[in-house]
């Protein structure tokens, strides 16, 4: 009963049914008020809901470099923030009590490590408190290493350890040495292997590991592997229309523009028929990606229409606005209107600089230096 409720709650959350997910997980908490896994699952669903409401769900939101300082972010809805903290704190207290009662029990440590890891993720992604997230991340890393030392079969614990090992490997050398001094291990290949192992075995970490792989394979430009994992997630969570958005975005990065348009077209059909809430700025992202896919196929008039429709949306994230200007600049270059193109690229660079989009800034600066042309 308890496990079935938790599994059902996660399934609902990953299908974007956040209200039903939270209701189901509250039942799990009620059915066993002493189970830290139920409180942590409920806290996870609340966190995912907040991220969705902010419109910060896509791979594009996390492809940039790791921030070195705290970031000013809009506060989350107070009732959701309070619910998150109440449940994750309860999960952590229960897990810590279990560890004190049985210091050789791997699962008790796992519950502690995942609760602390969730606190770290929330601090970084919702509050923008990078330093606080770093401290809790170090604790989660240590605790999950303890899990694997106690029970080598616990591949699920490798998700947190592998993720931080991978992140450390991507840092600049000075920051990497600071991470080593703080107690983090590194190793890109080892970290990736640990995440892949967590994604391959049934556990409540499996889906999180798959989403992590989508991001990492995109960072590594291993687009075939990213697309394969996206297809697996689409099979698991067919009501999550954003997986078709990610499929299209990944295909664009791979320059498979026709495949991208097909994925985006199917996803936009799902969006049109979906009466559930949309994430902030969602429609503008769909239209922007569709415009980019059409531009890549040389269908400039259709691309222009999609991009300008995206720019007119009332909900529009600033990094998206900047990326749209870059695509419009490309269209102007193709029309041999270099002056208009540079105007768009300058606007794109300004939005990227103001709103922490290093990838968007780099691309805008590239096309400011040289005109965009077919095949580039």
N, C-alpha and C positions, 0 to 999 in steps of 0.2 A: 504493500500500500504506500508506504513512505517513499520508497525508491521510485515507484511508478509516478507519484505526484511530482517529484523533482524532475524526472525525465520528461514528463509532460510539460512542465513549466519551461524547461529549457527549449523544448521543441517549439512551443508557442512564441517564446521570445525571439528565437532565431528566424521565425516566420513573420516577424514584425507585429505579432498580436500581443502587444505589451500589456494591455489591460487584463486580458485573459491569463497571461503568464503570471502577472503579479497576484491575481486572485487565486490561481492554482497553487502558487508557492506559499501563499498565506495559509492555505489548507494544510500544506506539508508542515509548516511551522506549528500549526495547531495540533496536528496529529502526533507530533513528537517534539515538545518544547525544549528538549535537551539535546537535540541533534544539531551540531554546528553547520552541517552541510546544508540543511534546509534554510537557515538564516543567510548563509553565504549565497545560496542560489537566488533567494529573493533580492538580496543586495545587488547581485550581478544583473538581474533583470531590470532593476531600478536604474542602475548605472547605464545600461544599454539604452534604456528609454531616454535618459537625459542626453546622451550622445546623439541619439536620433533627432530629438527635438531641436538640437543645435545645428543639425545638418552636417555633423562631423564624422560621418560613417564611412566615407569612401577612402580607397587607397590613396587618392590624391592628397587627402588631408594629412597623411603620415609619411609621404615619400621624402620629405625634406630632411635636413640634418637635425640631430638632436639639439634642442635648445640648451644653452649654457646657463641661463638665468631664468628667474620666474617670469611668467607671462601674464599680463593683465587680461582677465577674461570676464565676460558677463556672468554674474551669479546665476546658478541654476534655480529653478522653482523651489522655494523654501520647503514646501511639503515633501517634495521628492528628495531634496538634500537631507532633510531630517530623517526621512524613512531609510535612506541609504545608510546613514551613520548609525542609526539605532540598530539596524539588522547586522551590519558588518561588525560593529562593536560587540554585539551579543554573540555572533559566531566566533569571534576571536577569544572572548572570555571563556566560552564553553570549551574551545579547543585547548586553551592554555590549562584549564582545569584538568582535562583528560591527560595532557602531557605530564602534569604533576603527579597524577594518580598512577600512570604507567609510562615511565620515561623510556621504555624500550618498544613502545607501540608506534609503528611507522605511520599508521593512518591518523593517529592523533597529531603527529607532527605535520602530516600533509594538510590536515584541516587548518592548522595554525598558519602554515606557510602560504596557503592559497588565500586565506583571509587577509594576511598582511600584504600579499601581492596585489589583491584587489584594492586595498587602501592606497597603495602606491600608485596604481593605475588611475584611480579617481583623482588623487591629488594632482597628478601631472596633466590629465586630460580635461578635467572639469574645473579645478581651481587654478590651474596654471602654476602650482607650487612645485617647481622642479626639484628644489633642494630637499623638501620634505619627502617627495616621491623617491628621491635617491636614497635617503636613509632607510625608508621602509623596504625599498627594493633590495638593499643589501641584506636586511634581516630575512626577507623572503628567500633570497638566494641561499643563505646559510642553512635555513631550516629545511629547504627542499633537498639540499645536498645531504643533510642528515637522514632524510627519508630514504634516499637511494642507498645510503650506506647501511641502513637497517634492513632494507628489502630491495634487492637489485631488480625485482620484477616490477617495481613501481615506475613504469615509463611515464605515467602522467605527471610525476614530479619533475620530470625533465623539461616540461614546457617552460616553467619559470627559469630554471637554471640555463637551459639552452637559449632562451630569448635574451637573457642578460649577457650571456657569453657572446652571442652574435652582435648585440648592440655595442658592447665594449670593443669588439673587433672593427667596428665602423668609425670609431672616434678618431680624432686627430691624435698624434703621438703624445702631446702633453696631457690631454684629457685621458688618454688610455693609461698612462702611467699613474695618474691620480686614481683612476678606477682600480688599478692593480693594488695601489697602496691602501685603498679602502677595503680591500678584501675580495673584490670581484675577480673571477677567472675570465680568461678570454678564449679565443679560438673560434674563428668563423665556421670552419668545417665541422668541428665538434658540436658547436651550438646548433647548427642546422640539422645535424644528424639526430640530436636529442629531440628537437621539435618534430622531425619527421617520425621518430619512434612514437612520440606522444599522439601524433595524428593517426597512427596505424592501428592502435588498439582501443577497444571499447572502454570509455570512461567519460566523466563529465568534462574532461579537458580536451577531448578529441576534436570537437568542433572549433574551440578556440585555437587549437594548434593548426587546424586547416586554414582558418582565417589568417593566422600569422604567416603561414606559408605563402598565401596569395600575395601578401605584402612583400615578403622577403624575395620571392621569385621575381616580382616586378622590379624590386631594387637591383637585383642581380641581372636583370634583363634576360631571365630565363622564362620567356613568355609562354612557351609550350607547356612547361610545368605549371605555371600559374593558371593557364586556361584549363588544364586538366583538373586541377583542384577546384576551380570555379564550377566546372561541370559536375563534379562530385557533390558540391554544396547545393547546386541547383536541384539535383535529384533528392537530396535530403530535405531541403526546405523550399518546396515548389511555390509557396506563397510569398517568398521574399523576392519581390521584383527588383530590388537593388542588386541582386546577383547578376541579373542581365545587364544592368548598368556597368557593373565591374567587368563583365565579359566584354562589353563593347569598348570600355576604356583600355583594357589590356590589349585587345586586338588593335586599337589605334597605336599604342606604343610599339606594337610589333609590325606596324605598317600594313596590316591586313584590313584595309578599309572596307571592303565589301562585307567581310565577316563581321566587322564592327557594326556596320549599319544594320545587318540582319539581327544581331543581338539587341541592339538599341531599339529597333522597330518592334521586336517581340515584347521587350520590356515596356515600351511606351504604350503598347496595346494593353498590357496588364495594368499599367498605371491608369489608363482611361477608364477601365472597368472596375477599378479598386475604390471602394468608398471609405476605406480607412484613412486616417490622417497621413499627411505627407511630411517628410522631414523638411526642415527649413531650407528654402532655396532649391528644392528638389527638381522642380520643372525646368528651372533655368539650367541646371547641370545636364539634364537629358537633352535639351535643345542645343546647348553648347557642344556636347559630345557628338550629336548627330551632325551638326555643322562641320565639325572637324573631320568626321568620317567622309562626308560628302566632298569637302575640299580635297582630301587625299585622293579621291577618285576623279578629280578634275571637273566636278559638277559645280562650277562656281556660282551660278545663279541660285541654285538650291541651297548651297552652303551659306551664301550671303543672307538669304531669307531666314534660315534657321538661326544663325548667329544674331541677327538683329532682333528676332523674336525673343531670343534668350536675354538680350540686353534690356528689353522692355519689361521683363518680369518684375513685379513689385518686390518679391523676395529674391535677393541676389547677393551671394557672398562675394566679398571683395576680391578674393583670389580668383573666383570664377570670372568676375568682371575684367580683371587684368588679362586672363587667358583669352577671353573673347576678343579683346582688343588686339592681341597678338595674331589671332586667326584672321581678323578683319584687315590687319596690316599685310598679311600674306596675300589676301585677295587683292588688295590695292597694288602690291608689287606685281602680281600676275597681270593686272590691268595696266602696268607700266606707269602707275601714278606713285612715284617714289615719295613725293612730298606728303601725300595722304598716308602712305604706309608708315613713314617715320613718325607722323603725328600719333598714329595708333600704337606704335612700338613704345614711344615715350610715355603714353598713358599707361600701357601695360607695365612698364618698368616702375612707374610711380606707385601703382596699386600693389605691385609685388614687394617693393621696398617698405611700404607703409604697413603691410599686413603679413609679413614674414612668409613670403613665398619665394625661396631661393631658386627653385626650378623655373618658375615663371619669369623671374628676373634674368636668369641666365639666358633663357631663350629670347626674351625681348632684346637683350643686349646683342645677341648674335645677329639678329636681323636688322638691328640698327647699323651694324658694321657692314653688312652685305645684303643685297636684295634677295628675297626669297624667290626660288624658282622650282620648276618641276624636278622631282627626284632628290631634293635636298631635305 
